[in-house]
Amino acid sequence: MGGVELESLLSSWSKVAEYTGLSEYEARVYLALIDLGVAGARKLSMACEVPRTKVYNTLKKLIDLGLVVEVPGKPKSFTAVAPDVSLKPNLLMVKKRAEEFESIVKSLTEIYRRKQLMVEPRKVDVWVIQGRRKILNRVRKLLSDAKRSVEIITNENGVAVLFKAANRLLDKLKEEGVKVTLLSPLDPKKSPLARELSYVCKVKKIDFRLPLLYVCMDHRRFILSRMTPNDLEMESDYDTAIFSEDTSLLSIISFLLKQEPPLSSYTGSS
């Protein structure tokens, strides 16, 4: 591949990371090795724009994951394992999860249709909120009004945005004895942000990659926002959310979002 093709390949790192669980550095180094064939740390650093001081640790993790192997000889060089071999477990896992979710949706649909025959339809109030600033204002309002519990489900970017928007409110909820639970892909043992949040709330690691932010207050009100992917700013005109106080709708959405069981939990000491 030429330089332009390498640049195009590297631009897909976020998709690779989404399906494999790799970090940005790991995904960029792996993609660069696919293009370069065989390369040393210095060449890799220049090709994928990962600091050279980070390249060796990144390569070690990729070797541990079976995505990269070290080529015998000096100076040290590395090559990627064929993607159809090394990424096959990830592909099978994604297919399995898609099939499981399809089965869940089918079951829910059957239950829904059966129940609709038994009860009269009813109208519920759902508000649509456009724009990240307005959405975050509503999130802060929910947190401020919480008396007993708050549940948050989001991806890695959502955690970062939430922390910037409401970290002081989370501290206040801790002081007031409100139970806050955060479910996200971040591991408190590896992520400084998740570790910091674990001092004010219960942090559970789940495999959640959707660009969504869900906040439920006292099991009575909730907001569900679709966030612009890879955008950590406090303003985005493209974000859209729904807000409702209907507990039936809340239960359905909460159920769907939590189908993947927590992988681990961690609570820091204050």
Backbone torsions as a table, in degrees:
resi	resn	phi	psi	omega
1	MET	NA	150.1	174.6
2	GLY	-88.2	-177.6	-178.0
3	GLY	-61.8	-39.2	-179.3
4	VAL	-65.3	-40.8	-179.6
5	GLU	-68.8	-36.1	176.6
6	LEU	-63.7	-42.9	178.9
7	GLU	-60.7	-40.6	178.4
8	SER	-65.4	-40.5	178.6
9	LEU	-63.7	-45.1	-178.6
10	LEU	-65.8	-27.4	-179.6
11	SER	-67.7	-13.5	-179.9
12	SER	-91.5	9.9	-174.8
13	TRP	-58.8	-36.1	-176.5
14	SER	-65.6	-36.1	177.4
15	LYS	-68.3	-42.6	177.9
16	VAL	-61.1	-43.9	179.4
17	ALA	-63.2	-38.6	-178.0
18	GLU	-61.7	-41.3	-175.4
19	TYR	-89.8	-17.4	-177.0
20	THR	-111.0	-17.5	-176.5
21	GLY	82.6	9.3	178.5
22	LEU	-73.8	154.8	172.4
23	SER	-77.5	172.7	178.9
24	GLU	-60.5	-47.7	-179.5
25	TYR	-59.8	-44.5	-178.8
26	GLU	-62.6	-43.2	-179.7
27	ALA	-65.7	-42.1	-178.2
28	ARG	-67.2	-42.3	179.0
29	VAL	-64.5	-43.6	-179.8
30	TYR	-61.8	-45.9	-180.0
31	LEU	-64.9	-38.5	178.6
32	ALA	-64.0	-39.6	179.0
33	LEU	-65.7	-35.0	176.6
34	ILE	-61.3	-38.8	179.9
35	ASP	-75.1	-43.4	-173.9
36	LEU	-79.5	-24.8	-177.1
37	GLY	86.6	-76.6	176.5
38	VAL	-130.9	134.8	-178.9
39	ALA	-158.1	154.5	173.8
40	GLY	-92.5	177.1	-175.2
41	ALA	-61.5	-42.0	-177.0
42	ARG	-63.7	-46.9	-179.7
43	LYS	-64.5	-39.4	178.3
44	LEU	-62.4	-45.0	-178.8
45	SER	-58.1	-43.5	-179.5
46	MET	-69.4	-36.8	-175.2
47	ALA	-73.6	-39.7	-173.2
48	CYS	-108.7	2.6	176.5
49	GLU	59.9	39.8	171.6
50	VAL	-105.9	130.0	-179.0
51	PRO	-51.5	136.8	-176.6
52	ARG	-59.4	-32.4	179.8
53	THR	-65.3	-19.2	-179.1
54	LYS	-98.9	-15.0	-171.4
55	VAL	-64.1	-45.5	-176.0
56	TYR	-63.8	-44.2	177.7
57	ASN	-63.3	-38.3	178.2
58	THR	-64.3	-43.2	178.0
59	LEU	-62.7	-39.9	179.1
60	LYS	-59.8	-42.8	179.3
61	LYS	-65.5	-39.8	179.3
62	LEU	-66.4	-36.0	175.8
63	ILE	-65.1	-44.4	178.7
64	ASP	-60.3	-32.6	-179.3
65	LEU	-83.6	-4.9	179.3
66	GLY	79.4	17.8	-178.9
67	LEU	-96.2	-19.2	-176.5
68	VAL	-139.2	149.1	173.6
69	VAL	-129.0	151.3	176.7
70	GLU	-85.8	134.8	178.9
71	VAL	-87.9	125.9	-179.5
72	PRO	-57.2	144.0	177.9
73	GLY	123.3	175.7	178.1
74	LYS	-128.0	144.3	-7.1
75	PRO	-66.6	165.9	-178.4
76	LYS	-59.7	136.7	174.4
77	SER	-141.4	163.7	-172.0
78	PHE	-139.9	157.6	176.7
79	THR	-143.4	152.7	-179.2
80	ALA	-81.8	145.0	171.5
81	VAL	-77.0	145.2	-178.1
82	ALA	-51.0	126.3	-177.1
83	PRO	-56.2	-36.9	-178.3
84	ASP	-67.6	-14.9	175.9
85	VAL	-98.2	-53.0	-173.1
86	SER	-71.3	-30.4	-177.0
87	LEU	-99.2	2.3	-179.0
88	LYS	-59.6	-42.7	177.7
89	PRO	-59.0	-38.6	178.3
90	ASN	-64.7	-41.3	180.0
91	LEU	-63.0	-44.1	179.4
92	LEU	-64.2	-38.1	-179.8
93	MET	-65.5	-43.4	179.6
94	VAL	-62.6	-42.7	178.9
95	LYS	-63.3	-41.8	-179.7
96	LYS	-63.6	-44.0	179.9
97	ARG	-64.3	-38.8	178.6
98	ALA	-63.5	-41.3	178.9
99	GLU	-66.1	-41.5	179.3
100	GLU	-63.8	-42.5	-179.6
101	PHE	-67.4	-37.4	176.9
102	GLU	-61.0	-39.7	178.3
103	SER	-65.5	-40.1	178.6
104	ILE	-63.5	-46.4	179.7
105	VAL	-61.2	-40.3	179.1
106	LYS	-63.1	-43.9	179.4
107	SER	-64.0	-44.0	179.0
108	LEU	-62.7	-39.7	179.8
109	THR	-64.1	-40.9	178.8
110	GLU	-63.8	-44.0	178.7
111	ILE	-63.0	-44.8	-179.0
112	TYR	-59.0	-48.8	-177.9
113	ARG	-64.4	-37.4	179.0
114	ARG	-66.0	-42.2	-179.3
115	LYS	-69.2	-32.2	-179.7
116	GLN	-64.1	-25.6	178.4
117	LEU	-76.5	-15.9	-174.1
118	MET	-99.3	-20.9	-176.2
119	VAL	-129.3	156.3	176.2
120	GLU	-72.9	138.7	176.7
121	PRO	-61.1	148.2	176.6
122	ARG	-134.1	151.2	-179.4
123	LYS	-94.0	135.3	177.7
124	VAL	-119.7	154.3	179.5
125	ASP	-90.1	124.9	175.6
126	VAL	-132.4	125.2	178.5
127	TRP	-99.1	138.9	175.7
128	VAL	-103.0	129.0	-179.1
129	ILE	-117.1	129.4	-178.0
130	GLN	-112.7	131.0	177.2
131	GLY	101.5	134.1	-174.1
132	ARG	-64.2	-38.7	-178.2
133	ARG	-60.3	-46.0	179.7
134	LYS	-66.6	-37.5	179.3
135	ILE	-64.3	-45.8	-179.9
136	LEU	-66.5	-32.7	174.6
137	ASN	-62.0	-40.5	178.0
138	ARG	-67.9	-38.4	176.7
139	VAL	-60.9	-45.5	178.9
140	ARG	-62.4	-36.3	177.9
141	LYS	-64.3	-42.9	177.8
142	LEU	-60.9	-45.1	-179.9
143	LEU	-63.7	-41.3	-179.1
144	SER	-64.7	-33.3	-176.7
145	ASP	-85.2	-10.5	-175.4
146	ALA	-63.5	135.8	179.1
147	LYS	-114.5	-31.9	-175.5
148	ARG	-121.1	-47.4	-173.5
149	SER	-152.3	153.7	173.7
150	VAL	-136.6	134.2	175.8
151	GLU	-122.2	130.9	-177.8
152	ILE	-126.1	131.4	175.1
153	ILE	-128.9	126.1	-179.0
154	THR	-163.7	174.6	176.9
155	ASN	-94.6	-172.5	-175.2
156	GLU	-59.8	-45.4	179.8
157	ASN	-65.1	-37.1	179.0
158	GLY	-61.9	-37.4	178.0
159	VAL	-62.7	-44.2	-178.8
160	ALA	-63.2	-43.9	179.4
161	VAL	-65.3	-43.9	179.8
162	LEU	-61.4	-41.6	-179.1
163	PHE	-62.9	-43.5	179.4
164	LYS	-65.3	-33.4	-174.5
165	ALA	-86.1	-27.0	-168.5
166	ALA	-144.3	24.6	-176.5
167	ASN	-63.4	-36.0	179.4
168	ARG	-69.2	-36.4	177.2
169	LEU	-64.8	-37.5	177.8
170	LEU	-64.5	-39.3	175.3
171	ASP	-60.2	-42.2	-178.7
172	LYS	-65.3	-40.5	178.7
173	LEU	-62.7	-38.5	176.5
174	LYS	-60.2	-45.7	-179.5
175	GLU	-64.2	-32.0	-177.7
176	GLU	-87.4	-0.7	177.3
177	GLY	80.8	16.5	177.2
178	VAL	-79.5	130.4	-179.2
179	LYS	-80.6	115.3	-179.6
180	VAL	-112.5	127.9	178.4
181	THR	-119.5	128.8	179.1
182	LEU	-116.4	122.4	175.6
183	LEU	-112.1	121.8	-177.6
184	SER	-159.6	173.0	178.6
185	PRO	-75.2	-8.5	-175.4
186	LEU	-75.5	135.8	178.3
187	ASP	-101.2	119.2	-179.4
188	PRO	-58.7	-22.6	179.9
189	LYS	-78.4	-15.4	-177.3
190	LYS	-121.5	-27.2	-176.0
191	SER	-102.6	119.3	177.5
192	PRO	-58.3	-37.9	-179.6
193	LEU	-65.2	-45.8	179.2
194	ALA	-65.0	-36.4	179.4
195	ARG	-65.4	-40.4	178.5
196	GLU	-65.4	-41.0	179.5
197	LEU	-67.1	-26.5	-178.4
198	SER	-65.9	-14.1	177.5
199	TYR	-80.3	-17.6	-179.3
200	VAL	-117.5	-7.8	178.4
201	CYS	-155.4	166.5	176.6
202	LYS	-83.2	121.5	-176.5
203	VAL	-105.4	123.9	177.2
204	LYS	-118.4	132.3	178.9
205	LYS	-89.2	125.0	174.7
206	ILE	-133.8	159.9	179.4
207	ASP	-85.5	82.1	-176.5
208	PHE	-123.2	111.3	-175.5
209	ARG	-113.2	-6.1	-177.3
210	LEU	-66.0	142.7	179.4
211	PRO	-77.7	63.0	-176.9
212	LEU	-125.5	152.9	171.6
213	LEU	-129.4	117.5	-179.8
214	TYR	-117.5	125.6	178.0
215	VAL	-129.5	123.0	180.0
216	CYS	-118.0	132.0	-177.1
217	MET	-114.6	119.7	174.9
218	ASP	54.9	24.9	-179.3
219	HIS	56.8	28.0	-177.9
220	ARG	-124.7	-35.3	-178.6
221	ARG	-133.0	152.7	178.0
222	PHE	-151.6	159.9	170.8
223	ILE	-132.4	137.9	177.3
224	LEU	-127.9	116.8	-175.0
225	SER	-117.5	135.7	169.8
226	ARG	-91.8	117.7	-175.1
227	MET	-100.3	146.4	175.6
228	THR	-63.5	122.3	-177.0
229	PRO	-59.4	143.7	174.8
230	ASN	57.5	32.1	178.2
231	ASP	-124.4	110.8	-176.2
232	LEU	-102.2	9.2	-179.8
233	GLU	-74.2	162.1	-179.7
234	MET	-82.5	-8.0	179.3
235	GLU	-130.1	135.5	174.6
236	SER	-158.5	119.2	-178.4
237	ASP	-71.5	-13.0	-173.6
238	TYR	-91.8	-10.1	177.9
239	ASP	-72.4	139.5	177.6
240	THR	-133.8	141.4	-179.1
241	ALA	-138.6	158.0	169.9
242	ILE	-117.3	144.0	178.8
243	PHE	-130.0	135.8	-179.5
244	SER	-153.5	157.5	174.1
245	GLU	-112.1	13.9	179.1
246	ASP	-82.5	117.2	-174.1
247	THR	-72.0	-27.2	177.7
248	SER	-67.8	-45.6	177.1
249	LEU	-63.9	-40.3	177.6
250	LEU	-57.6	-45.7	-178.0
251	SER	-63.2	-41.1	-179.4
252	ILE	-65.0	-48.2	-178.4
253	ILE	-64.6	-43.1	178.7
254	SER	-60.9	-41.7	178.9
255	PHE	-61.5	-46.1	-178.8
256	LEU	-64.3	-41.6	-176.2
257	LEU	-70.8	-23.2	-174.4
258	LYS	-107.2	27.3	-179.3
259	GLN	-68.1	-33.1	176.6
260	GLU	-80.0	118.8	-178.1
261	PRO	-67.0	150.8	178.4
262	PRO	-56.1	137.6	177.4
263	LEU	-84.0	-31.7	179.6
264	SER	-165.6	163.4	175.8
265	SER	-137.8	155.7	-175.8
266	TYR	-155.1	132.6	177.3
267	THR	-127.4	122.2	179.5
268	GLY	-79.2	162.8	177.2
269	SER	-95.9	144.5	-178.6
270	SER	-92.1	NA	NA
